Amino acid sequence: MSQTFEVTGMSCGHCVNAVTEAVLTVDPHAQVTVDLPTGHVDVLSEQPRQDLVAAIENAGYKTQ
């Protein structure tokens, strides 16, 4: 299932990697695409949305 998150607080490539790695800790098989300028993170995963949100927020970013 494809899910899109609006993530704030990302400003560089390190942030992109941190968010990607956070999602991959929940679902190692997820496909993650981060658009840094817009803050949109697209995730293809069967994991529940709340688990993905928790992982992103635990990495230090806010989701909307």
Rosetta blueprint (number, residue, H / E / L):
1 M L
2 S E
3 Q E
4 T E
5 F E
6 E E
7 V E
8 T E
9 G L
10 M L
11 S L
12 C L
13 G H
14 H H
15 C H
16 V H
17 N H
18 A H
19 V H
20 T H
21 E H
22 A H
23 V H
24 L H
25 T H
26 V H
27 D L
28 P L
29 H L
30 A L
31 Q E
32 V E
33 T E
34 V E
35 D E
36 L L
37 P L
38 T L
39 G L
40 H E
41 V E
42 D E
43 V E
44 L E
45 S L
46 E L
47 Q L
48 P L
49 R H
50 Q H
51 D H
52 L H
53 V H
54 A H
55 A H
56 I H
57 E H
58 N H
59 A L
60 G L
61 Y L
62 K E
63 T E
64 Q L
